[in-house]
Protein backbone atom coordinates (compact mmCIF):
# COMPACT_ATOMS: atom_id res chain seq x y z
CA UNK A 1 0.00 0.00 0.00
CA UNK A 2 2.86 2.38 0.67
CA UNK A 3 4.60 1.92 -2.69
CA UNK A 4 1.84 3.51 -4.83
CA UNK A 5 1.62 6.46 -2.44
CA UNK A 6 5.37 7.06 -2.77
CA UNK A 7 5.10 6.98 -6.54
CA UNK A 8 2.26 9.53 -6.42
CA UNK A 9 4.26 11.90 -4.26
CA UNK A 10 7.18 11.75 -6.66
CA UNK A 11 5.09 12.03 -9.82
CA UNK A 12 3.53 15.36 -8.91
CA UNK A 13 6.84 17.21 -8.34
CA UNK A 14 8.21 15.73 -11.57
CA UNK A 15 5.15 17.00 -13.43
CA UNK A 16 5.67 20.47 -11.99
CA UNK A 17 9.34 20.36 -12.93
CA UNK A 18 8.47 19.44 -16.52
CA UNK A 19 5.88 22.23 -16.66
CA UNK A 20 8.42 24.73 -15.32
CA UNK A 21 11.05 23.59 -17.82
CA UNK A 22 8.67 23.87 -20.77
CA UNK A 23 7.54 27.31 -19.61
CA UNK A 24 11.18 28.39 -19.32
CA UNK A 25 11.76 27.26 -22.92
CA UNK A 26 8.80 29.35 -24.10
CA UNK A 27 10.12 32.37 -22.18
CA UNK A 28 13.60 31.88 -23.64
CA UNK A 29 12.22 31.75 -27.18
CA UNK A 30 10.34 35.03 -26.66
CA UNK A 31 13.31 36.65 -24.90
CA UNK A 32 15.52 35.63 -27.83
CA UNK A 33 13.17 37.43 -30.21
CA UNK A 34 14.27 40.79 -28.74
CA UNK A 35 17.18 42.61 -30.29
CA UNK A 36 20.41 42.36 -28.25
CA UNK A 37 20.31 46.03 -27.20
CA UNK A 38 16.81 45.66 -25.71
CA UNK A 39 17.75 42.46 -23.86
CA UNK A 40 20.87 44.08 -22.39
CA UNK A 41 19.08 47.26 -21.40
CA UNK A 42 16.15 45.41 -19.81
CA UNK A 43 18.59 43.31 -17.75
CA UNK A 44 20.35 46.49 -16.58
CA UNK A 45 17.13 48.25 -15.60
CA UNK A 46 15.66 45.22 -13.81
CA UNK A 47 18.95 44.60 -11.96
CA UNK A 48 19.04 48.24 -10.87
CA UNK A 49 15.44 48.11 -9.63
CA UNK A 50 15.91 44.80 -7.75
CA UNK A 51 12.26 44.14 -8.58
CA UNK A 52 11.06 47.42 -7.10
CA UNK A 53 9.61 49.92 -9.61
CA UNK A 54 9.97 52.77 -7.10
CA UNK A 55 13.77 52.46 -7.40
CA UNK A 56 13.59 53.55 -11.07
CA UNK A 57 13.36 57.03 -12.50
CA UNK A 58 10.24 57.81 -14.56
CA UNK A 59 12.42 57.73 -17.70
CA UNK A 60 13.75 54.27 -16.83
CA UNK A 61 10.19 53.01 -16.26
CA UNK A 62 9.14 54.35 -19.67
CA UNK A 63 12.19 52.78 -21.29
CA UNK A 64 11.49 49.42 -19.63
CA UNK A 65 7.89 49.52 -20.86
CA UNK A 66 9.07 50.37 -24.38
CA UNK A 67 11.32 47.32 -24.42
CA UNK A 68 8.70 45.08 -22.78
CA UNK A 69 6.17 45.96 -25.49
CA UNK A 70 8.56 44.43 -28.03
CA UNK A 71 8.08 41.05 -26.33
CA UNK A 72 4.51 40.67 -27.70
CA UNK A 73 3.11 39.82 -24.28
CA UNK A 74 -0.18 38.61 -25.75
CA UNK A 75 1.61 35.90 -27.75
CA UNK A 76 3.77 35.06 -24.74
CA UNK A 77 0.66 34.62 -22.55
CA UNK A 78 -0.97 32.46 -25.24
CA UNK A 79 2.10 30.24 -25.58
CA UNK A 80 2.46 29.80 -21.81
CA UNK A 81 -1.27 29.07 -21.59
CA UNK A 82 -0.88 26.30 -24.16
CA UNK A 83 1.93 24.79 -22.11
CA UNK A 84 0.20 25.10 -18.73
CA UNK A 85 -3.38 24.27 -19.65
CA UNK A 86 -4.49 20.66 -19.20
CA UNK A 87 -7.20 21.34 -21.78
CA UNK A 88 -6.46 22.04 -25.43
CA UNK A 89 -8.58 24.71 -27.06
CA UNK A 90 -10.63 23.56 -30.07
CA UNK A 91 -9.05 24.50 -33.37
CA UNK A 92 -5.61 25.05 -31.80
CA UNK A 93 -2.82 22.65 -32.53
CA UNK A 94 0.26 22.45 -30.44
CA UNK A 95 3.37 23.36 -32.36
CA UNK A 96 5.79 20.56 -32.95
CA UNK A 97 9.36 21.25 -32.00
CA UNK A 98 12.41 19.41 -33.13
CA UNK A 99 14.74 18.16 -30.44
N, CA, C and O atoms as a printed pandas DataFrame, in Angstrom:
     atom_number atom_name residue_name chain_id  residue_number  x_coord  y_coord  z_coord
0              1         N          UNK        A               1    0.813   -1.199    0.000
1              2        CA          UNK        A               1    0.000    0.000    0.000
2              3         C          UNK        A               1    0.859    1.266    0.000
3              4         O          UNK        A               1    0.455    2.291   -0.550
4              5         N          UNK        A               2    2.017    1.198    0.604
5              6        CA          UNK        A               2    2.856    2.384    0.671
6              7         C          UNK        A               2    3.562    2.693   -0.641
7              8         O          UNK        A               2    3.832    3.861   -0.922
8              9         N          UNK        A               3    3.865    1.697   -1.444
9             10        CA          UNK        A               3    4.602    1.922   -2.695
10            11         C          UNK        A               3    3.848    2.833   -3.662
11            12         O          UNK        A               3    4.452    3.765   -4.193
12            13         N          UNK        A               4    2.544    2.604   -3.920
13            14        CA          UNK        A               4    1.838    3.511   -4.832
14            15         C          UNK        A               4    1.769    4.941   -4.304
15            16         O          UNK        A               4    1.804    5.887   -5.092
16            17         N          UNK        A               5    1.673    5.114   -3.003
17            18        CA          UNK        A               5    1.624    6.462   -2.439
18            19         C          UNK        A               5    2.954    7.177   -2.662
19            20         O          UNK        A               5    2.974    8.372   -2.957
20            21         N          UNK        A               6    4.063    6.451   -2.523
21            22        CA          UNK        A               6    5.368    7.064   -2.766
22            23         C          UNK        A               6    5.491    7.490   -4.217
23            24         O          UNK        A               6    5.994    8.575   -4.507
24            25         N          UNK        A               7    5.040    6.651   -5.122
25            26        CA          UNK        A               7    5.096    6.983   -6.542
26            27         C          UNK        A               7    4.287    8.243   -6.820
27            28         O          UNK        A               7    4.734    9.108   -7.574
28            29         N          UNK        A               8    3.102    8.359   -6.222
29            30        CA          UNK        A               8    2.259    9.531   -6.420
30            31         C          UNK        A               8    2.915   10.802   -5.922
31            32         O          UNK        A               8    2.809   11.850   -6.559
32            33         N          UNK        A               9    3.584   10.719   -4.799
33            34        CA          UNK        A               9    4.256   11.902   -4.261
34            35         C          UNK        A               9    5.416   12.333   -5.145
35            36         O          UNK        A               9    5.711   13.524   -5.239
36            37         N          UNK        A              10    6.061   11.407   -5.777
37            38        CA          UNK        A              10    7.184   11.747   -6.659
38            39         C          UNK        A              10    6.700   12.226   -8.018
39            40         O          UNK        A              10    7.334   13.080   -8.637
40            41         N          UNK        A              11    5.587   11.688   -8.484
41            42        CA          UNK        A              11    5.093   12.027   -9.817
42            43         C          UNK        A              11    4.643   13.478   -9.901
43            44         O          UNK        A              11    4.867   14.136  -10.918
44            45         N          UNK        A              12    4.021   13.979   -8.861
45            46        CA          UNK        A              12    3.531   15.358   -8.907
46            47         C          UNK        A              12    4.689   16.352   -9.005
47            48         O          UNK        A              12    4.641   17.227   -9.870
48            49         N          UNK        A              13    5.724   16.267   -8.169
49            50        CA          UNK        A              13    6.835   17.213   -8.335
50            51         C          UNK        A              13    7.512   17.094   -9.702
51            52         O          UNK        A              13    7.943   18.102  -10.262
52            53         N          UNK        A              14    7.612   15.895  -10.240
53            54        CA          UNK        A              14    8.213   15.727  -11.567
54            55         C          UNK        A              14    7.357   16.427  -12.615
55            56         O          UNK        A              14    7.889   17.069  -13.521
56            57         N          UNK        A              15    6.052   16.312  -12.500
57            58        CA          UNK        A              15    5.151   16.999  -13.431
58            59         C          UNK        A              15    5.326   18.511  -13.372
59            60         O          UNK        A              15    5.342   19.186  -14.401
60            61         N          UNK        A              16    5.456   19.032  -12.154
61            62        CA          UNK        A              16    5.668   20.471  -11.992
62            63         C          UNK        A              16    7.013   20.892  -12.572
63            64         O          UNK        A              16    7.137   21.960  -13.171
64            65         N          UNK        A              17    8.020   20.038  -12.386
65            66        CA          UNK        A              17    9.344   20.355  -12.926
66            67         C          UNK        A              17    9.300   20.391  -14.453
67            68         O          UNK        A              17    9.904   21.267  -15.072
68            69         N          UNK        A              18    8.595   19.449  -15.055
69            70        CA          UNK        A              18    8.466   19.442  -16.520
70            71         C          UNK        A              18    7.712   20.671  -17.009
71            72         O          UNK        A              18    8.090   21.280  -18.010
72            73         N          UNK        A              19    6.652   21.031  -16.305
73            74        CA          UNK        A              19    5.884   22.231  -16.662
74            75         C          UNK        A              19    6.758   23.482  -16.560
75            76         O          UNK        A              19    6.724   24.341  -17.441
76            77         N          UNK        A              20    7.533   23.580  -15.492
77            78        CA          UNK        A              20    8.416   24.735  -15.318
78            79         C          UNK        A              20    9.476   24.781  -16.418
79            80         O          UNK        A              20    9.789   25.853  -16.936
80            81         N          UNK        A              21   10.023   23.625  -16.773
81            82        CA          UNK        A              21   11.048   23.585  -17.820
82            83         C          UNK        A              21   10.468   23.999  -19.174
83            84         O          UNK        A              21   11.097   24.756  -19.913
84            85         N          UNK        A              22    9.279   23.509  -19.496
85            86        CA          UNK        A              22    8.675   23.869  -20.774
86            87         C          UNK        A              22    8.310   25.353  -20.809
87            88         O          UNK        A              22    8.453   26.003  -21.845
88            89         N          UNK        A              23    7.843   25.887  -19.693
89            90        CA          UNK        A              23    7.540   27.313  -19.606
90            91         C          UNK        A              23    8.812   28.135  -19.778
91            92         O          UNK        A              23    8.803   29.165  -20.451
92            93         N          UNK        A              24    9.900   27.683  -19.173
93            94        CA          UNK        A              24   11.181   28.387  -19.321
94            95         C          UNK        A              24   11.627   28.396  -20.784
95            96         O          UNK        A              24   12.186   29.387  -21.254
96            97         N          UNK        A              25   11.384   27.303  -21.502
97            98        CA          UNK        A              25   11.764   27.258  -22.920
98            99         C          UNK        A              25   10.946   28.251  -23.736
99           100         O          UNK        A              25   11.470   28.896  -24.645
100          101         N          UNK        A              26    9.656   28.373  -23.409
101          102        CA          UNK        A              26    8.803   29.355  -24.104
102          103         C          UNK        A              26    9.310   30.765  -23.817
103          104         O          UNK        A              26    9.430   31.583  -24.728
104          105         N          UNK        A              27    9.608   31.048  -22.546
105          106        CA          UNK        A              27   10.122   32.373  -22.177
106          107         C          UNK        A              27   11.441   32.671  -22.888
107          108         O          UNK        A              27   11.660   33.792  -23.349
108          109         N          UNK        A              28   12.310   31.679  -22.975
109          110        CA          UNK        A              28   13.605   31.877  -23.641
110          111         C          UNK        A              28   13.418   32.196  -25.129
111          112         O          UNK        A              28   14.111   33.047  -25.687
112          113         N          UNK        A              29   12.473   31.498  -25.751
113          114        CA          UNK        A              29   12.217   31.747  -27.179
114          115         C          UNK        A              29   11.736   33.188  -27.385
115          116         O          UNK        A              29   12.181   33.858  -28.316
116          117         N          UNK        A              30   10.837   33.665  -26.530
117          118        CA          UNK        A              30   10.338   35.032  -26.665
118          119         C          UNK        A              30   11.435   36.045  -26.322
119          120         O          UNK        A              30   11.564   37.068  -26.994
120          121         N          UNK        A              31   12.217   35.766  -25.288
121          122        CA          UNK        A              31   13.315   36.651  -24.904
122          123         C          UNK        A              31   14.316   36.754  -26.048
123          124         O          UNK        A              31   14.837   37.835  -26.323
124          125         N          UNK        A              32   14.582   35.647  -26.707
125          126        CA          UNK        A              32   15.517   35.634  -27.832
126          127         C          UNK        A              32   15.017   36.411  -29.038
127          128         O          UNK        A              32   15.800   36.770  -29.918
128          129         N          UNK        A              33   13.710   36.673  -29.083
129          130        CA          UNK        A              33   13.172   37.426  -30.214
130          131         C          UNK        A              33   13.477   38.923  -30.107
131          132         O          UNK        A              33   13.344   39.655  -31.087
132          133         N          UNK        A              34   13.887   39.377  -28.916
133          134        CA          UNK        A              34   14.268   40.786  -28.743
134          135         C          UNK        A              34   15.631   41.048  -29.364
135          136         O          UNK        A              34   16.465   40.147  -29.454
136          137         N          UNK        A              35   15.850   42.277  -29.788
137          138        CA          UNK        A              35   17.177   42.612  -30.293
138          139         C          UNK        A              35   18.146   42.674  -29.105
139          140         O          UNK        A              35   17.724   42.946  -27.982
140          141         N          UNK        A              36   19.430   42.426  -29.341
141          142        CA          UNK        A              36   20.407   42.362  -28.246
142          143         C          UNK        A              36   20.458   43.616  -27.377
143          144         O          UNK        A              36   20.645   43.517  -26.165
144          145         N          UNK        A              37   20.293   44.794  -27.981
145          146        CA          UNK        A              37   20.311   46.034  -27.203
146          147         C          UNK        A              37   19.173   46.053  -26.187
147          148         O          UNK        A              37   19.383   46.414  -25.029
148          149         N          UNK        A              38   17.966   45.666  -26.612
149          150        CA          UNK        A              38   16.809   45.659  -25.712
150          151         C          UNK        A              38   17.002   44.656  -24.580
151          152         O          UNK        A              38   16.692   44.955  -23.427
152          153         N          UNK        A              39   17.514   43.466  -24.904
153          154        CA          UNK        A              39   17.754   42.463  -23.858
154          155         C          UNK        A              39   18.741   42.986  -22.820
155          156         O          UNK        A              39   18.515   42.861  -21.617
156          157         N          UNK        A              40   19.842   43.575  -23.298
157          158        CA          UNK        A              40   20.870   44.079  -22.390
158          159         C          UNK        A              40   20.313   45.203  -21.517
159          160         O          UNK        A              40   20.528   45.229  -20.305
160          161         N          UNK        A              41   19.604   46.117  -22.144
161          162        CA          UNK        A              41   19.081   47.264  -21.401
162          163         C          UNK        A              41   18.022   46.842  -20.377
163          164         O          UNK        A              41   17.990   47.364  -19.263
164          165         N          UNK        A              42   17.160   45.897  -20.757
165          166        CA          UNK        A              42   16.154   45.415  -19.808
166          167         C          UNK        A              42   16.821   44.744  -18.611
167          168         O          UNK        A              42   16.398   44.946  -17.473
168          169         N          UNK        A              43   17.861   43.948  -18.860
169          170        CA          UNK        A              43   18.594   43.312  -17.750
170          171         C          UNK        A              43   19.173   44.369  -16.818
171          172         O          UNK        A              43   19.096   44.234  -15.596
172          173         N          UNK        A              44   19.759   45.431  -17.398
173          174        CA          UNK        A              44   20.353   46.492  -16.583
174          175         C          UNK        A              44   19.299   47.189  -15.716
175          176         O          UNK        A              44   19.509   47.410  -14.524
176          177         N          UNK        A              45   18.178   47.527  -16.327
177          178        CA          UNK        A              45   17.132   48.253  -15.598
178          179         C          UNK        A              45   16.537   47.375  -14.494
179          180         O          UNK        A              45   16.341   47.838  -13.370
180          181         N          UNK        A              46   16.252   46.118  -14.812
181          182        CA          UNK        A              46   15.660   45.223  -13.810
182          183         C          UNK        A              46   16.656   44.965  -12.681
183          184         O          UNK        A              46   16.260   44.908  -11.517
184          185         N          UNK        A              47   17.943   44.808  -13.004
185          186        CA          UNK        A              47   18.953   44.604  -11.962
186          187         C          UNK        A              47   19.034   45.832  -11.058
187          188         O          UNK        A              47   19.146   45.707   -9.839
188          189         N          UNK        A              48   18.976   47.015  -11.660
189          190        CA          UNK        A              48   19.039   48.237  -10.866
190          191         C          UNK        A              48   17.841   48.345   -9.931
191          192         O          UNK        A              48   17.981   48.763   -8.782
192          193         N          UNK        A              49   16.662   47.969  -10.424
193          194        CA          UNK        A              49   15.436   48.115   -9.631
194          195         C          UNK        A              49   15.329   47.067   -8.528
195          196         O          UNK        A              49   14.633   47.281   -7.536
196          197         N          UNK        A              50   16.020   45.928   -8.695
197          198        CA          UNK        A              50   15.912   44.804   -7.748
198          199         C          UNK        A              50   14.449   44.410   -7.548
199          200         O          UNK        A              50   14.036   44.023   -6.455
200          201         N          UNK        A              51   13.670   44.519   -8.639
201          202        CA          UNK        A              51   12.264   44.139   -8.583
202          203         C          UNK        A              51   11.346   45.182   -7.982
203          204         O          UNK        A              51   10.168   44.911   -7.748
204          205         N          UNK        A              52   11.866   46.367   -7.730
205          206        CA          UNK        A              52   11.061   47.425   -7.102
206          207         C          UNK        A              52   10.944   48.611   -8.060
207          208         O          UNK        A              52   11.916   49.342   -8.246
208          209         N          UNK        A              53    9.787   48.813   -8.664
209          210        CA          UNK        A              53    9.609   49.918   -9.607
210          211         C          UNK        A              53    9.922   51.287   -9.022
211          212         O          UNK        A              53   10.341   52.187   -9.751
212          213         N          UNK        A              54    9.724   51.462   -7.705
213          214        CA          UNK        A              54    9.971   52.772   -7.103
214          215         C          UNK        A              54   11.460   53.126   -7.070
215          216         O          UNK        A              54   11.806   54.271   -6.778
216          217         N          UNK        A              55   12.343   52.176   -7.361
217          218        CA          UNK        A              55   13.773   52.462   -7.404
218          219         C          UNK        A              55   14.222   52.966   -8.785
219          220         O          UNK        A              55   15.402   53.251   -8.990
220          221         N          UNK        A              56   13.278   53.075   -9.726
221          222        CA          UNK        A              56   13.593   53.549  -11.067
222          223         C          UNK        A              56   13.113   54.980  -11.254
223          224         O          UNK        A              56   12.146   55.419  -10.632
224          225         N          UNK        A              57   13.812   55.692  -12.124
225          226        CA          UNK        A              57   13.356   57.025  -12.496
226          227         C          UNK        A              57   12.165   56.873  -13.452
227          228         O          UNK        A              57   11.997   55.816  -14.059
228          229         N          UNK        A              58   11.354   57.898  -13.590
229          230        CA          UNK        A              58   10.245   57.811  -14.556
230          231         C          UNK        A              58   10.729   57.484  -15.972
231          232         O          UNK        A              58   10.063   56.748  -16.701
232          233         N          UNK        A              59   11.885   58.028  -16.361
233          234        CA          UNK        A              59   12.418   57.735  -17.698
234          235         C          UNK        A              59   12.796   56.259  -17.829
235          236         O          UNK        A              59   12.552   55.646  -18.869
236          237         N          UNK        A              60   13.385   55.693  -16.789
237          238        CA          UNK        A              60   13.751   54.268  -16.827
238          239         C          UNK        A              60   12.503   53.385  -16.893
239          240         O          UNK        A              60   12.503   52.363  -17.579
240          241         N          UNK        A              61   11.450   53.770  -16.189
241          242        CA          UNK        A              61   10.193   53.011  -16.263
242          243         C          UNK        A              61    9.624   53.047  -17.670
243          244         O          UNK        A              61    9.177   52.026  -18.193
244          245         N          UNK        A              62    9.640   54.237  -18.287
245          246        CA          UNK        A              62    9.139   54.351  -19.666
246          247         C          UNK        A              62    9.985   53.503  -20.614
247          248         O          UNK        A              62    9.455   52.822  -21.492
248          249         N          UNK        A              63   11.296   53.551  -20.429
249          250        CA          UNK        A              63   12.191   52.776  -21.292
250          251         C          UNK        A              63   11.939   51.273  -21.122
251          252         O          UNK        A              63   11.901   50.534  -22.107
252          253         N          UNK        A              64   11.769   50.827  -19.887
253          254        CA          UNK        A              64   11.494   49.417  -19.629
254          255         C          UNK        A              64   10.186   49.003  -20.300
255          256         O          UNK        A              64   10.112   47.929  -20.897
256          257         N          UNK        A              65    9.178   49.826  -20.209
257          258        CA          UNK        A              65    7.894   49.520  -20.857
258          259         C          UNK        A              65    8.038   49.469  -22.376
259          260         O          UNK        A              65    7.437   48.617  -23.031
260          261         N          UNK        A              66    8.828   50.376  -22.932
261          262        CA          UNK        A              66    9.067   50.367  -24.384
262          263         C          UNK        A              66    9.680   49.038  -24.817
263          264         O          UNK        A              66    9.253   48.439  -25.805
264          265         N          UNK        A              67   10.669   48.591  -24.081
265          266        CA          UNK        A              67   11.323   47.321  -24.417
266          267         C          UNK        A              67   10.385   46.141  -24.169
267          268         O          UNK        A              67   10.366   45.194  -24.955
268          269         N          UNK        A              68    9.613   46.187  -23.094
269          270        CA          UNK        A              68    8.696   45.083  -22.775
270          271         C          UNK        A              68    7.619   44.930  -23.836
271          272         O          UNK        A              68    7.180   43.815  -24.119
272          273         N          UNK        A              69    7.187   46.043  -24.427
273          274        CA          UNK        A              69    6.171   45.965  -25.491
274          275         C          UNK        A              69    6.675   45.189  -26.696
275          276         O          UNK        A              69    5.881   44.611  -27.438
276          277         N          UNK        A              70    7.980   45.171  -26.899
277          278        CA          UNK        A              70    8.555   44.432  -28.030
278          279         C          UNK        A              70    8.432   42.922  -27.830
279          280         O          UNK        A              70    8.572   42.165  -28.790
280          281         N          UNK        A              71    8.175   42.476  -26.614
281          282        CA          UNK        A              71    8.079   41.047  -26.334
282          283         C          UNK        A              71    6.805   40.410  -26.883
283          284         O          UNK        A              71    6.731   39.183  -26.943
284          285         N          UNK        A              72    5.817   41.174  -27.279
285          286        CA          UNK        A              72    4.512   40.667  -27.697
286          287         C          UNK        A              72    3.936   39.814  -26.574
287          288         O          UNK        A              72    3.827   38.593  -26.686
288          289         N          UNK        A              73    3.573   40.487  -25.494
289          290        CA          UNK        A              73    3.115   39.818  -24.284
290          291         C          UNK        A              73    1.853   38.989  -24.505
291          292         O          UNK        A              73    1.641   37.989  -23.819
292          293         N          UNK        A              74    1.029   39.390  -25.441
293          294        CA          UNK        A              74   -0.181   38.607  -25.747
294          295         C          UNK        A              74    0.198   37.227  -26.285
295          296         O          UNK        A              74   -0.368   36.216  -25.868
296          297         N          UNK        A              75    1.162   37.189  -27.217
297          298        CA          UNK        A              75    1.613   35.898  -27.753
298          299         C          UNK        A              75    2.322   35.081  -26.680
299          300         O          UNK        A              75    2.177   33.860  -26.627
300          301         N          UNK        A              76    3.087   35.752  -25.828
301          302        CA          UNK        A              76    3.765   35.060  -24.736
302          303         C          UNK        A              76    2.745   34.416  -23.799
303          304         O          UNK        A              76    2.901   33.255  -23.421
304          305         N          UNK        A              77    1.710   35.154  -23.425
305          306        CA          UNK        A              77    0.664   34.616  -22.547
306          307         C          UNK        A              77   -0.042   33.436  -23.212
307          308         O          UNK        A              77   -0.333   32.437  -22.554
308          309         N          UNK        A              78   -0.319   33.547  -24.509
309          310        CA          UNK        A              78   -0.973   32.455  -25.237
310          311         C          UNK        A              78   -0.101   31.208  -25.230
311          312         O          UNK        A              78   -0.583   30.106  -24.965
312          313         N          UNK        A              79    1.189   31.384  -25.525
313          314        CA          UNK        A              79    2.096   30.239  -25.578
314          315         C          UNK        A              79    2.260   29.577  -24.206
315          316         O          UNK        A              79    2.292   28.351  -24.111
316          317         N          UNK        A              80    2.363   30.376  -23.154
317          318        CA          UNK        A              80    2.463   29.800  -21.806
318          319         C          UNK        A              80    1.147   29.124  -21.439
319          320         O          UNK        A              80    1.153   28.078  -20.790
320          321         N          UNK        A              81    0.029   29.700  -21.840
321          322        CA          UNK        A              81   -1.269   29.069  -21.591
322          323         C          UNK        A              81   -1.383   27.720  -22.258
323          324         O          UNK        A              81   -1.948   26.792  -21.679
324          325         N          UNK        A              82   -0.860   27.588  -23.464
325          326        CA          UNK        A              82   -0.877   26.302  -24.158
326          327         C          UNK        A              82   -0.045   25.265  -23.416
327          328         O          UNK        A              82   -0.408   24.090  -23.360
328          329         N          UNK        A              83    1.062   25.703  -22.853
329          330        CA          UNK        A              83    1.925   24.792  -22.106
330          331         C          UNK        A              83    1.264   24.387  -20.795
331          332         O          UNK        A              83    1.273   23.209  -20.436
332          333         N          UNK        A              84    0.697   25.341  -20.084
333          334        CA          UNK        A              84    0.201   25.104  -18.728
334          335         C          UNK        A              84   -1.201   24.517  -18.670
335          336         O          UNK        A              84   -1.560   23.885  -17.676
336          337         N          UNK        A              85   -1.993   24.708  -19.699
337          338        CA          UNK        A              85   -3.381   24.268  -19.649
338          339         C          UNK        A              85   -3.501   22.762  -19.854
339          340         O          UNK        A              85   -2.907   22.213  -20.782
340          341         N          UNK        A              86   -4.261   22.093  -18.999
341          342        CA          UNK        A              86   -4.485   20.663  -19.205
342          343         C          UNK        A              86   -5.498   20.406  -20.323
343          344         O          UNK        A              86   -5.651   19.275  -20.785
344          345         N          UNK        A              87   -6.183   21.460  -20.751
345          346        CA          UNK        A              87   -7.204   21.337  -21.783
346          347         C          UNK        A              87   -6.724   22.058  -23.034
347          348         O          UNK        A              87   -6.275   23.201  -22.960
348          349         N          UNK        A              88   -6.816   21.409  -24.157
349          350        CA          UNK        A              88   -6.458   22.036  -25.428
350          351         C          UNK        A              88   -7.681   22.748  -25.983
351          352         O          UNK        A              88   -8.786   22.206  -25.962
352          353         N          UNK        A              89   -7.484   23.954  -26.477
353          354        CA          UNK        A              89   -8.584   24.710  -27.060
354          355         C          UNK        A              89   -8.940   24.140  -28.421
355          356         O          UNK        A              89   -8.046   23.757  -29.175
356          357         N          UNK        A              90  -10.236   24.072  -28.760
357          358        CA          UNK        A              90  -10.632   23.555  -30.073
358          359         C          UNK        A              90  -10.042   24.415  -31.185
359          360         O          UNK        A              90  -10.006   25.641  -31.079
360          361         N          UNK        A              91   -9.591   23.781  -32.223
361          362        CA          UNK        A              91   -9.052   24.500  -33.367
362          363         C          UNK        A              91   -7.606   24.936  -33.194
363          364         O          UNK        A              91   -7.028   25.515  -34.114
364          365         N          UNK        A              92   -7.008   24.672  -32.041
365          366        CA          UNK        A              92   -5.610   25.048  -31.804
366          367         C          UNK        A              92   -4.789   23.784  -31.771
367          368         O          UNK        A              92   -5.116   22.826  -31.070
368          369         N          UNK        A              93   -3.727   23.795  -32.532
369          370        CA          UNK        A              93   -2.818   22.646  -32.533
370          371         C          UNK        A              93   -1.530   23.051  -31.894
371          372         O          UNK        A              93   -1.018   24.145  -32.131
372          373         N          UNK        A              94   -1.016   22.187  -31.097
373          374        CA          UNK        A              94    0.259   22.452  -30.436
374          375         C          UNK        A              94    1.360   22.369  -31.454
375          376         O          UNK        A              94    1.408   21.441  -32.261
376          377         N          UNK        A              95    2.257   23.353  -31.417
377          378        CA          UNK        A              95    3.374   23.364  -32.356
378          379         C          UNK        A              95    4.317   22.214  -32.064
379          380         O          UNK        A              95    4.602   21.898  -30.909
380          381         N          UNK        A              96    4.786   21.607  -33.112
381          382        CA          UNK        A              96    5.792   20.557  -32.955
382          383         C          UNK        A              96    7.162   21.206  -32.960
383          384         O          UNK        A              96    7.441   22.108  -33.750
384          385         N          UNK        A              97    7.996   20.736  -32.077
385          386        CA          UNK        A              97    9.358   21.254  -31.997
386          387         C          UNK        A              97   10.323   20.127  -32.219
387          388         O          UNK        A              97   10.125   19.021  -31.716
388          389         N          UNK        A              98   11.350   20.394  -32.956
389          390        CA          UNK        A              98   12.412   19.405  -33.130
390          391         C          UNK        A              98   13.311   19.404  -31.921
391          392         O          UNK        A              98   13.512   20.440  -31.288
392          393         N          UNK        A              99   13.852   18.250  -31.596
393          394        CA          UNK        A              99   14.743   18.159  -30.438
394          395         C          UNK        A              99   16.149   18.361  -30.807
395          396         O          UNK        A              99   17.026   18.316  -29.944
